[in-house]
């Protein structure tokens, strides 16, 4: 039986950590890259049969999820505390509690779909040609939502600024109250907590489409968020928060498959690849959270269309 080598694990780990969070489909790239390279890569990194590749990918998914937890650790502390106090007090009275329940409810559809459909869809569609088609389709969807979002934008009238003489006022004699500074992340979570339950569930359910190899989990979730009126920054944040329990739960559920006797030779490469995946995911998060403050999905969309159509032409030639 083939075993994943250390070099293959390092390359795939870096690819997994980045592409899981970039809206370009990690599963799609995990299928297409070995097919492109051919030779021992196509043999060792095969999704079919008794190849250890899938078990190694599971370990890398767990590492990616842990990177998400570490990156959003302060936010997850607030969210988990909000869920606990909500259950304890049997009420939802603040933004953290409401966001916690929105995340729980929005995770249910993809959790059920993953248990029922993931293996069947991966076995049936986890080949180079269908994956290339879905990757190109992923790009088309990203482009379409960006075009509709751009068309929906309207110039916002700017109120005239009063002259200094109109706003001069002496506050020295007035009583002032201490003001708690709210972190940008807390402000974003308050905005997300204003989503309706149905809206949050629909955004979370969009992750089901990521079961198709080539469709990006983060990308399709951001698309659903943008369609519900979220900004790029908030849509990305909600997508990453939603992905954390899904990736972590799926990975932990399947991780025991890595420790079977048949996969013993791949344990070392899996560990090294997972460390690389975790670091790559953390760096990708740092980049993307800043990127989506001012930029859009368009570059990723163009890449997916070009890579998908190029791969399709190559594999059909």
C-alpha positions as CSV (number, residue, x, y, z in Angstrom):
1,X,0.0,0.0,0.0
2,X,1.2,3.5,-0.8
3,X,2.0,6.0,1.9
4,X,2.0,9.8,1.8
5,X,5.6,11.1,1.9
6,X,6.9,13.9,4.1
7,X,7.4,16.2,1.1
8,X,3.9,15.5,-0.2
9,X,2.4,16.1,3.2
10,X,4.2,19.5,3.6
11,X,3.0,20.6,0.1
12,X,-0.6,19.4,0.7
13,X,-0.6,20.8,4.2
14,X,0.3,24.3,3.0
15,X,-2.3,24.0,0.2
16,X,-5.0,22.8,2.6
17,X,-4.4,25.5,5.2
18,X,-4.6,28.3,2.7
19,X,-7.3,27.0,0.3
20,X,-9.7,25.9,3.2
21,X,-10.1,29.6,4.0
22,X,-9.5,31.3,0.7
23,X,-12.7,31.0,-1.4
24,X,-11.1,28.6,-3.8
25,X,-12.1,25.1,-2.5
26,X,-9.5,23.1,-0.5
27,X,-11.1,19.8,-1.5
28,X,-11.1,20.8,-5.2
29,X,-7.4,21.5,-5.0
30,X,-6.7,18.4,-3.0
31,X,-8.1,16.4,-6.0
32,X,-6.8,18.5,-8.9
33,X,-3.1,19.1,-7.8
34,X,-2.2,15.3,-7.7
35,X,-4.0,14.8,-11.0
36,X,-2.0,17.7,-12.5
37,X,1.3,16.4,-11.2
38,X,0.7,12.7,-12.0
39,X,3.2,10.0,-11.3
40,X,3.7,9.1,-7.7
41,X,1.7,12.1,-6.6
42,X,-1.4,10.8,-8.3
43,X,-0.8,7.4,-6.9
44,X,0.0,8.4,-3.3
45,X,-2.6,11.2,-3.1
46,X,-5.6,9.2,-4.5
47,X,-9.0,9.5,-2.9
48,X,-10.0,6.1,-4.0
49,X,-9.4,2.6,-2.7
50,X,-7.5,2.2,0.6
51,X,-5.2,5.1,0.1
52,X,-4.2,6.9,3.3
53,X,-4.5,10.3,1.7
54,X,-8.1,10.9,2.9
55,X,-7.1,10.1,6.5
56,X,-4.1,12.5,6.2
57,X,-6.4,15.2,4.9
58,X,-8.7,14.7,7.9
59,X,-5.8,15.4,10.3
60,X,-5.0,18.6,8.3
61,X,-8.6,19.7,8.6
62,X,-8.5,19.3,12.3
63,X,-5.3,21.5,12.3
64,X,-7.1,24.1,10.2
65,X,-10.0,24.1,12.6
66,X,-7.6,24.6,15.6
67,X,-6.0,27.5,13.8
68,X,-9.5,29.1,13.5
69,X,-10.1,28.5,17.3
70,X,-6.8,30.1,18.2
71,X,-7.3,33.1,15.9
72,X,-10.8,33.8,17.2
73,X,-10.1,32.6,20.7
74,X,-11.3,35.7,22.5
75,X,-14.4,35.8,20.4
76,X,-15.1,32.1,21.0
77,X,-14.8,32.7,24.8
78,X,-17.5,35.3,24.5
79,X,-19.7,33.2,22.3
80,X,-19.4,30.0,24.4
81,X,-20.0,32.0,27.6
82,X,-23.1,33.5,25.9
83,X,-24.4,30.1,25.0
84,X,-23.8,28.8,28.6
85,X,-25.5,31.8,30.3
86,X,-28.4,31.6,27.8
87,X,-29.0,27.9,28.6
88,X,-28.5,28.6,32.3
89,X,-30.9,31.5,32.5
90,X,-33.2,30.2,29.8
91,X,-33.3,33.4,27.9
92,X,-31.5,35.3,25.1
93,X,-30.8,38.8,26.4
94,X,-27.6,40.0,24.7
95,X,-25.7,39.9,21.4
96,X,-23.3,37.2,22.4
97,X,-26.1,34.9,23.5
98,X,-28.0,35.5,20.3
99,X,-25.0,35.0,18.0
100,X,-24.2,31.8,19.8
101,X,-27.6,30.4,19.1
102,X,-27.5,31.6,15.5
103,X,-24.2,29.7,15.0
104,X,-25.7,26.6,16.5
105,X,-28.8,26.7,14.4
106,X,-26.9,27.6,11.2
107,X,-24.6,24.6,11.7
108,X,-27.4,22.0,11.9
109,X,-28.2,21.7,8.2
110,X,-24.7,21.2,7.0
111,X,-24.0,18.8,9.9
112,X,-26.9,16.6,8.9
113,X,-26.1,16.8,5.2
114,X,-22.5,16.0,5.8
115,X,-23.4,12.8,7.7
116,X,-25.8,11.7,5.0
117,X,-24.1,12.8,1.7
118,X,-20.4,13.6,2.1
119,X,-19.0,10.1,1.4
120,X,-21.4,9.5,-1.5
121,X,-20.7,12.8,-3.2
122,X,-16.9,12.5,-2.7
123,X,-16.8,9.0,-4.1
124,X,-19.1,9.9,-7.1
125,X,-17.7,13.3,-7.9
126,X,-14.2,13.3,-6.4
127,X,-12.5,13.0,-9.8
128,X,-10.6,15.5,-11.8
129,X,-13.2,16.4,-14.5
130,X,-16.3,17.0,-12.2
131,X,-14.0,18.9,-9.7
132,X,-12.8,21.2,-12.5
133,X,-16.4,21.9,-13.6
134,X,-17.4,22.8,-10.0
135,X,-14.3,24.9,-9.5
136,X,-15.2,27.0,-12.6
137,X,-18.8,27.2,-11.4
138,X,-17.6,28.4,-8.0
139,X,-15.8,31.2,-9.8
140,X,-18.9,32.1,-11.8
141,X,-21.0,32.3,-8.7
142,X,-18.5,34.6,-6.9
143,X,-18.3,36.8,-10.0
144,X,-22.1,37.0,-10.2
145,X,-22.6,38.0,-6.6
146,X,-19.9,40.6,-6.9
147,X,-21.6,42.1,-10.0
148,X,-25.0,42.2,-8.3
149,X,-23.5,43.7,-5.1
150,X,-21.8,46.4,-7.2
151,X,-24.9,47.2,-9.1
152,X,-26.9,47.5,-5.8
153,X,-24.5,50.1,-4.3
154,X,-25.7,53.7,-4.4
155,X,-23.8,56.8,-3.5
156,X,-24.5,57.9,0.0
157,X,-25.2,61.6,0.4
158,X,-22.7,63.3,2.7
159,X,-24.2,65.8,5.2
160,X,-22.5,69.2,5.2
161,X,-20.0,69.8,7.9
162,X,-21.0,72.6,10.3
163,X,-18.7,75.6,10.6
164,X,-16.6,75.5,13.8
165,X,-18.6,78.4,15.2
166,X,-21.8,76.4,15.0
167,X,-20.5,73.5,17.1
168,X,-18.4,75.3,19.8
169,X,-19.5,74.2,23.2
170,X,-17.9,74.2,26.7
171,X,-18.2,70.7,28.2
172,X,-15.9,71.4,31.2
173,X,-18.8,71.8,33.7
174,X,-20.8,68.8,32.5
175,X,-20.8,65.4,34.2
176,X,-19.1,62.8,32.1
177,X,-19.7,59.0,32.2
178,X,-17.0,56.4,31.6
179,X,-17.4,54.7,28.2
180,X,-16.3,51.1,27.6
181,X,-14.4,50.9,24.3
182,X,-15.9,48.1,22.1
183,X,-13.4,46.1,20.1
184,X,-14.0,46.0,16.3
185,X,-14.6,42.2,16.6
186,X,-17.4,42.8,19.2
187,X,-19.0,45.4,17.0
188,X,-18.9,43.0,14.1
189,X,-20.5,40.3,16.3
190,X,-23.3,42.7,17.3
191,X,-24.0,43.4,13.7
192,X,-24.1,39.6,13.0
193,X,-26.4,39.0,16.0
194,X,-29.0,41.2,14.3
195,X,-29.4,38.6,11.5
196,X,-32.8,36.9,11.6
197,X,-32.9,33.2,12.5
198,X,-34.0,32.2,9.0
199,X,-31.3,34.3,7.4
200,X,-28.6,32.7,9.6
201,X,-29.8,29.2,8.8
202,X,-29.9,29.9,5.1
203,X,-26.3,31.2,5.2
204,X,-25.2,28.2,7.2
205,X,-27.1,25.8,4.9
206,X,-25.1,27.2,1.9
207,X,-22.1,25.2,3.3
208,X,-23.9,22.1,2.0
209,X,-22.9,23.1,-1.5
210,X,-19.2,22.7,-0.4
211,X,-19.8,19.0,-0.3
212,X,-19.4,19.2,-4.1
213,X,-15.6,19.1,-4.8
214,X,-14.6,22.5,-6.3
215,X,-17.2,24.5,-4.4
216,X,-15.6,26.6,-1.7
217,X,-17.0,26.5,1.8
218,X,-15.9,30.0,2.8
219,X,-16.7,31.4,-0.7
220,X,-20.3,30.0,-0.9
221,X,-21.0,31.1,2.7
222,X,-19.8,34.6,2.0
223,X,-22.0,34.7,-1.1
224,X,-25.0,33.8,1.0
225,X,-24.0,36.4,3.5
226,X,-23.6,39.1,0.9
227,X,-27.0,38.2,-0.6
228,X,-28.5,38.8,2.9
229,X,-26.9,42.3,3.0
230,X,-23.7,41.7,5.0
231,X,-20.6,43.6,4.1
232,X,-17.6,41.6,2.8
233,X,-15.9,41.9,6.2
234,X,-18.9,40.7,8.2
235,X,-19.7,38.0,5.6
236,X,-16.1,36.6,5.9
237,X,-16.2,36.7,9.7
238,X,-19.5,34.8,9.8
239,X,-18.2,32.3,7.3
240,X,-15.1,31.6,9.4
241,X,-17.1,31.4,12.6
242,X,-19.5,29.0,11.0
243,X,-16.7,26.8,9.5
244,X,-15.0,26.3,12.8
245,X,-17.4,23.8,14.5
246,X,-18.2,22.1,11.2
247,X,-14.6,21.4,10.2
248,X,-13.6,20.5,13.8
249,X,-16.5,18.1,14.4
250,X,-16.0,16.4,11.0
251,X,-12.3,16.0,11.5
252,X,-12.5,14.7,15.1
253,X,-15.3,12.2,14.0
254,X,-13.1,10.8,11.2
255,X,-9.7,11.2,12.8
256,X,-9.6,7.6,14.2
257,X,-9.3,6.3,10.7
258,X,-5.7,7.7,10.6
259,X,-4.6,5.3,13.4
260,X,-5.5,2.1,11.7
261,X,-2.6,-0.3,11.0
262,X,-2.9,0.3,7.3
263,X,-2.1,4.0,7.8
264,X,0.7,3.6,10.2
265,X,3.4,4.6,7.7
266,X,1.6,7.9,7.1
267,X,1.3,9.0,10.7
268,X,4.6,11.0,10.7
269,X,3.8,12.8,7.4
270,X,0.3,13.5,8.7
271,X,1.6,15.2,11.8
272,X,4.1,17.3,9.9
273,X,1.5,18.2,7.2
274,X,-1.0,19.1,9.9
275,X,1.5,21.5,11.6
276,X,2.1,23.1,8.2
277,X,-1.7,23.3,7.6
278,X,-2.3,24.9,10.9
279,X,0.3,27.6,10.4
280,X,-0.8,28.3,6.9
281,X,-4.4,28.6,8.0
282,X,-3.5,31.1,10.7
283,X,-1.5,33.2,8.3
284,X,-4.3,33.0,5.7
285,X,-6.8,34.2,8.3
286,X,-4.6,37.2,9.2
287,X,-4.4,38.1,5.6
288,X,-8.1,37.6,4.7
289,X,-9.5,39.5,7.7
290,X,-7.6,42.5,6.6
291,X,-8.2,41.9,2.9
292,X,-12.0,41.8,3.1
293,X,-12.1,45.1,5.0
294,X,-11.7,46.9,1.7
295,X,-11.6,44.3,-1.1
296,X,-13.9,41.8,-2.8
297,X,-14.1,38.2,-4.0
298,X,-13.4,39.1,-7.6
299,X,-9.7,38.1,-7.8
300,X,-10.6,34.7,-6.3
301,X,-13.5,34.3,-8.7
302,X,-11.3,34.9,-11.7
303,X,-8.7,32.4,-10.5
304,X,-11.4,29.7,-10.0
305,X,-12.8,30.2,-13.5
306,X,-9.4,30.2,-15.1
307,X,-8.1,27.2,-13.0
308,X,-11.3,25.3,-13.5
309,X,-11.6,25.7,-17.2
310,X,-7.9,25.2,-17.7
311,X,-8.0,21.9,-15.7
312,X,-11.1,20.8,-17.7
313,X,-9.4,21.4,-21.0
314,X,-6.2,19.6,-19.8
315,X,-8.1,16.5,-18.5
316,X,-10.3,16.2,-21.5
317,X,-7.5,16.7,-24.0
